[in-house]
Amino acid sequence: MAEEPVQSVHTASESQIRRAPGPRADENTIYIGKKGIMSYVLAVVTQFNGGAPEVSVKARGKIISRAVDVAEIVRHRFMLDVKIKGINISTEELTSEDGSLSKVSAIDITLVH
């Protein structure tokens, strides 16, 4: 039984990968973190003004209330025609540095213009 020759595998660097034109899935997603609320409100409004039909606002843990605040400020102060398409809640399992698993709540609020 003859062994087949091993073929070399070439991996492209990030700069060599060509992406298809059009919006990416993460392009219209705003991940809420520790910045001020208005930074995220501006990011959502910028996405809508750039032609995005919908924007997803995502957060985990203690920051979930901030994501709700961002969605409500966008809807009631800046873009009155924006509606909530859906709200998904979930639990994500995260592995800490010591290897233990912890469960964290997550929210995904989808806004449509």
C-alpha positions as CSV (number, residue, x, y, z in Angstrom):
1,M,0.0,0.0,0.0
2,A,1.7,3.2,-1.2
3,E,1.4,6.3,0.8
4,E,0.1,9.4,-1.0
5,P,2.3,12.5,-0.9
6,V,1.4,15.1,1.6
7,Q,0.1,18.3,0.0
8,S,1.1,21.6,1.5
9,V,-1.7,23.8,2.8
10,H,-1.5,27.5,2.2
11,T,-3.4,29.8,4.5
12,A,-4.0,33.3,3.4
13,S,-3.4,36.2,5.7
14,E,-6.4,38.5,6.6
15,S,-5.2,41.1,4.0
16,Q,-5.1,38.5,1.2
17,I,-8.7,37.3,1.7
18,R,-11.1,38.8,-0.7
19,R,-14.6,39.4,0.6
20,A,-17.8,39.4,-1.4
21,P,-19.3,42.9,-1.9
22,G,-22.3,43.8,0.2
23,P,-23.0,44.1,3.9
24,R,-21.4,41.6,6.3
25,A,-23.4,40.1,9.1
26,D,-21.4,41.9,11.8
27,E,-21.4,45.2,9.9
28,N,-24.9,46.1,11.2
29,T,-24.3,44.8,14.7
30,I,-23.4,47.1,17.6
31,Y,-21.8,45.4,20.6
32,I,-22.5,47.3,23.8
33,G,-19.6,47.7,26.2
34,K,-18.3,50.1,28.8
35,K,-18.3,53.3,26.7
36,G,-20.9,56.0,27.3
37,I,-24.4,55.3,26.0
38,M,-24.4,58.1,23.5
39,S,-21.4,56.5,21.7
40,Y,-23.6,53.5,20.9
41,V,-26.6,55.6,20.1
42,L,-24.4,57.5,17.5
43,A,-23.2,54.2,16.1
44,V,-26.8,52.9,15.6
45,V,-27.9,56.2,14.0
46,T,-24.8,56.2,11.8
47,Q,-25.6,52.6,10.6
48,F,-29.2,53.6,9.7
49,N,-28.1,56.8,8.0
50,G,-25.6,54.8,6.0
51,G,-28.5,52.8,4.5
52,A,-28.7,49.8,6.8
53,P,-32.3,48.4,6.8
54,E,-31.8,46.9,10.3
55,V,-29.3,47.1,13.1
56,S,-28.7,44.6,15.9
57,V,-27.8,45.8,19.4
58,K,-26.1,43.1,21.4
59,A,-25.0,42.9,25.1
60,R,-24.1,40.5,27.8
61,G,-24.4,40.4,31.6
62,K,-24.7,43.7,33.5
63,I,-24.5,45.7,30.3
64,I,-27.9,44.4,29.1
65,S,-29.7,47.4,30.6
66,R,-27.4,49.7,28.7
67,A,-28.4,48.0,25.4
68,V,-32.1,48.5,26.2
69,D,-31.3,52.2,27.0
70,V,-29.5,52.6,23.6
71,A,-32.4,51.1,21.7
72,E,-35.0,53.3,23.5
73,I,-32.9,56.5,23.1
74,V,-32.6,55.8,19.3
75,R,-36.4,55.1,19.0
76,H,-37.7,58.0,21.1
77,R,-35.2,60.8,20.7
78,F,-33.3,60.5,17.4
79,M,-35.2,58.3,14.9
80,L,-38.9,58.2,15.7
81,D,-39.7,55.8,12.8
82,V,-37.4,53.0,14.0
83,K,-39.2,50.0,15.4
84,I,-38.2,46.9,17.3
85,K,-38.2,43.9,15.0
86,G,-37.3,41.4,17.7
87,I,-35.7,40.8,21.0
88,N,-33.8,37.5,21.6
89,I,-32.5,36.6,25.0
90,S,-30.1,33.7,25.7
91,T,-27.6,32.3,28.1
92,E,-23.9,32.0,26.9
93,E,-21.3,29.8,28.6
94,L,-18.0,31.4,29.0
95,T,-14.7,29.7,30.1
96,S,-12.7,31.8,32.5
97,E,-8.9,31.8,32.6
98,D,-8.9,29.1,35.4
99,G,-11.0,26.8,33.2
100,S,-14.3,27.1,35.0
101,L,-17.5,27.6,33.1
102,S,-19.8,30.5,33.9
103,K,-23.2,31.3,32.4
104,V,-23.9,34.8,31.3
105,S,-27.2,36.2,30.1
106,A,-27.2,37.9,26.6
107,I,-29.7,40.1,24.7
108,D,-30.0,40.9,21.0
109,I,-32.3,43.7,20.1
110,T,-33.0,44.1,16.3
111,L,-34.1,47.5,15.2
112,V,-35.6,48.3,11.7
113,H,-35.9,51.5,9.9
